[in-house]
């Protein structure tokens, strides 16, 4: 915990004083260690009887990879998620990969799903068409607690998108872009260790 060694970099208070003079709200505290490229943020309730907290811990592992853990609940121990973003290579092409995994998540109330379904009816008309028609490659038994999205720049003006969910792998190849990407500036990248992504590219290169 950086707070044991460093003074807070930022402190933000959200405070509400009720009519009975009871104080409610939250305090957000941020700690930064430049030497290790690590940032920690803690949001805690001001009520001393409320042990709910949200803790975020992010680390820049290299210039091509960053990872973060977000936990919340009683003393930040009830639920947690892990987010990793990195750049690398799929074959000879530069790529970006975003991975979201979790150990335990709260159950979403049925009322929330009802609103999600209502909102989803309006989404297809506004999102780009190339994201609305992802093609299922196969029904996979991927990691049960992980979602991964890989975007491959096959040229300066085209992208391939591969989305892995716990039950399925989907893809969309040859997505056209309205502008060019600075591919030549993407250097010192290492290959991703992802067999599914490489398999998709191999299959379509043989067609």
N, C-alpha and C positions, 0 to 999 in steps of 0.2 A: 504494500500500500504506500503510494508516494507521499501521503499525508504524514507518515511517520518521519520522513526525512526532509520534505520540502514545505515551504509556506504556500498557501493557496495563491494561484495566479489570478483567479477571478472568483468573486462571490456575488451572487445575485439573490435578492430576497423578494418573494411574492407573499405579502402579508395582508391579512384581513382582520380587523378588530370588530367583533360582534357587539351587539347592544349590551350583552352581559359582560363586556370587557375581556372575553376570551379570545385569544389570538389563534388564528388559523392561517395556514399557508404552507409554503415550501421554501427551502433554501437550496440553491444550486452552487456547488463548489467545484472548481476546476483546478487540477494540478498538472504541471507540465515539466517533464524532464528532457531538456534538449539533448543531453549527452546520449540518452538511450532512445530518443525519438518516441517517447511514450506520453500519452495524454490520458488522464483519468478524470471523470466527472461523476459527482454524486448528488442526487436530488433527494432530500429527506424532508419529512413533515416537521413543521415547527412544534406541533403538539407533542409534548414529551411522552404521552401515553400511546402515540401512534408510531410503531416501529417499521412502517412501510418505507421502502427506499428504492430508488432506481440507480444502478451503478453501471457506468460505461467505461471500458478500459480498451484503449486503442494503441496499437504499436505499428510503426513503420519498419517492417522487417528489412526491406531493401528499397531501392528506387523503383522496383517493379512489383512490390507486394506490400499490402497493408492488411492488417487483420484487427478485428474488434470483438469484444464480448460485451453483451448487454444483458444484465440480470436485474430482476425486480421482485418485489414482494417483501415479506418480513425479513429485514436485514439483508435484502437482496438475495435470498436463498430459495425462493419459491419457483421461479421460472428463469430461463436463460436462453439466449440465442448467440450464435457465432456468425460473424460476417467476414468474408475474405474476398478481397479484390486484387487481381494481379494481371499483369501483361506477360505474354509469352509467344510461343510459336506453335502453330498447327501445320505440320509439314514445313514448307518454306514461308508460310504466310503469317504475319503478325496477328495477334488475337488478344482479346480481353475476356477475362472470366470472372464472374461474380458467383460466389457460393454462399448460401444461407443454410445453416444447420441449427439444430436445437436438441436439447435433452428433454425439456418439458415445457409445454405451452398451456396457457389457460384455455378452458373450454369456451368457445364463442357462443353467447346466448342466441337462441333461435330468433329473437327479434332483430338482432344484428344481421343474421343471414337473410332475413326477409327484406331488409333495406338494401342489402348487397344485390339481391336478385332484381329489385326494382331499378337500381342504378345501372346494373349491367345491361338492361334493355336499351339504354340510351348510348352505351359506349361504342358498339361497332360502327356507328355512323361517323364517329369522330376520330377514332384511332386510325393510324396508317393501315392501308389494306394489307401490307406485307406482314403485319403482325396478327391480323385477323384470320389468316388462313395457314397457320402452321400445320404441317403435315405430320401425322403420327407415323413414326418409323416402325415402332414395334411396342408391344406392351412389355415393359421390363419390370423386373424386381430390383429397382435401384435402391439406394439407401432410403430406409423408411422415414428418416428424419432429416432430409436434405433436399434442397432445390438448387440447381446449378444452371446458369445461363452462360453460354460461350458465344462470342461474336467474333467472326474471323474476317479480316480484310483481305479478300482474295484478289483485289486490285484497288486502285485509287478510287474507283467509283462503284464498287460492288461489295456486298457483305453476305456472309452466310451466318445464320442464327440457329443455334442448337440449344434446346431447352430440355433439361432432365428433371423430371418430377419423381416422387416415390413410385409411381405406377406406370409411367410412360416416358418415352423419349420422343420429342417432336423436333422438326427442323424446317427451315425455309432457306433455300439456296438462291443466290443471285439477286439479292435485294439491291435495287438501283438507288444510288444516292444523288441528290441534287447538286452536290459539290464534291471536290476531290479531297482525299485524305492525305496528310503528309507522311506517307508510308516510309519514304526514304530516311526520315529523321528517327524512325523507331529502330534503335540499334541495341546490341548487347542483350538480346532476348534469348531465353532458353525454351526448349520444347516442353509443352504441357504433357503430363503423364495422364492421358485420358484416352482410353482405347475406343470408346464410342465415337468421340469426335473424329478421330483419325480414321475409323472404319467408314464413316459416312463419306468422308472426302475420298477415300480409296475406291469405294464402290462407284461413285459418280465419275471419277477420273477414268474408269475402265469402260464406261458406257460409250 
